[in-house]
Amino acid sequence: MAVLSELRREALILALLGILLGLPVTQLSQLQQETFQQPFLVAGFLVSIKGGLNTALAPLIGGRVDRGGHLDLWLLISVALPMAPFAAMLLTSRCSKETQVLAFSFVDTLLGLSGPAMCLCFTLVPQRTAKLTEGYALLNFALSSGLGLGAALGALLGFGAAGGAAGLAAGAAAVAAAWPAAAREARGAPDTAGAENGGEVMKILKENETLRLLSVVVFLDFLAEQMLVSLLLLYLESRFHFTAVYLACELLLVGLSASFSLLFVVPKLQKSMGDLALMRLGMVANTISVAFFGIVWQPWQVFLPPLGCILAFAVFPTANSLASASAAPTQAATAQGLISGARTLAEGVSPVLFGGLFQVAQRSSYPGWPFLVAGLCVALGTAVSYYMPGPDAGDLLLGGRNLVQLSPWGRAKRHADRIGWPPWNRQRRLSQVVKRLLERGKRYPS
C-alpha cells in the first residue's frame, strides 16, 4: 500500500500511543468501582478535566507549529506525556492497590494527554500523500488497533504489570518520534498565518464556517463515542457482570470492525460518495449502533452493536480530510488541532454528562436509556452536517447543496445576489421573497 509507505512513521507512533491508552482500560473500570463510592461520577469528572486540557493544548500546539516549526520536538514531547500515569503507578508500587489507582487516575487526568500527539501526526498527512481520506483512515486504523491490542494486553497482564509494557511502548514511540522523516518540507516560519494564542485560534474558528460546523459535528459524534470508551465497560460489568476477558473480547470486536472499515470500506466508499456524504452515512450508522446498546437485555447481544463500527469509523477520517481541504496550508496544524480539540472536548464533557445519567439510570427499571440519549446526540450532529457550506463533488445526498441553500431563504438570497440588491435594502426584500415563496408552496403544494 503506497499510503502506508508514506505514513509508516506516523502510523507506528499512533499505534504505540494507542497501546499506551488501551493498557489500563479493561482493568481500570473494575478498580475504580472498588475504589470510589460513586465510580460513574468520579471517573466522568476526572476524564472531563483531561478532555478540557486536551482541548486547550491541541490547537495551541498546532498553531505554534504552524508559526515556528519544530514539529519533531513538539511531537516527541507530546508522545512522552501519556507515560506519566504509568510512572506514577510504578512509583506507588509498594503502596496499596487503592493508592495506585488514585495515583494513576489523577496523574492521567493532568498529564496523560493524547490530543497534541494525534494532532501533529494528522497534520503530516497532506505533506506526505494526495490521498487524504485514505491517509487519515490509515492513521485512525493504527490508533484503534493499538487501543485494541493494549486492552487485550492489559487484560492478560493485569493492572500492576501493565507499567512495564507501557514503558516499552513509550520508549518505542519516543524513538519513532525522534526518527527524522524523509523528504519533509520545512514547517512554518515566523511570518505564517498560524495561530499563536487562544484568541487567534478563536478568530480562525469564527472566520471559517466549515471548520466551525465541522467542529460541532465532531463534538456531537464523539460525545457518544467517548461515552462508550469511558463508561461502556463499567456499564457492562455492573449490568451483565462481564469479566476482564469478556471486556477484552468486546474491544477486540470493535478493533476488528474498525480495521475492516478504515482499511477497506472507507477508501472504497470515499471514491464514490465523497467525504461529506460518507461522513453523514457513518453518523447514521453510529446513531443506530450506539442506541442499540440501550435496548439489549442479554449478555450476548452487546457483541452486535460493534458491527456498526464498519461504517461509523468513517466519521473521523472524513472530518480530518474536510478540515484539511477547508484550511490554508499555513493553518494546517491549527485546523487539525481544532478537530482534535473538538474530539477531546467531547471526551471531557461526555463522561460527566453521561456519568450522571448512568448514576440516575442505575436506580431505574431501564438502566440503558442513556445510550438512547447518546444516539440522539449523534443524530443531531448528522442534522448539523447538512448545514455545512460549499458543494462536495461526491455528495450524493443533496446534489452538492446544503439545507440552507435549498431552503426558501437560501433561494431568496441567491436571487438577491443575482440581481444585485443593495445591502441597506436586502434584508427587507429577502423577507418579502421568502414570504412569497412560502405562500406559493401553500397555493401549489407538491
Helices and strands as residue ranges (DSSP letters): H 2-6, H 8-22, H 25-35, H 39-68, H 71-80, G 81-83, H 84-91, H 97-111, H 115-123, H 125-128, H 132-157, H 162-178, H 198-207, H 209-227, I 228-232, H 233-240, H 244-260, I 261-265, H 266-273, H 275-292, G 293-295, G 299-303, G 305-308, H 309-312, H 315-326, G 329-331, H 332-361, H 369-385, H 403-406, H 408-419, H 423-443
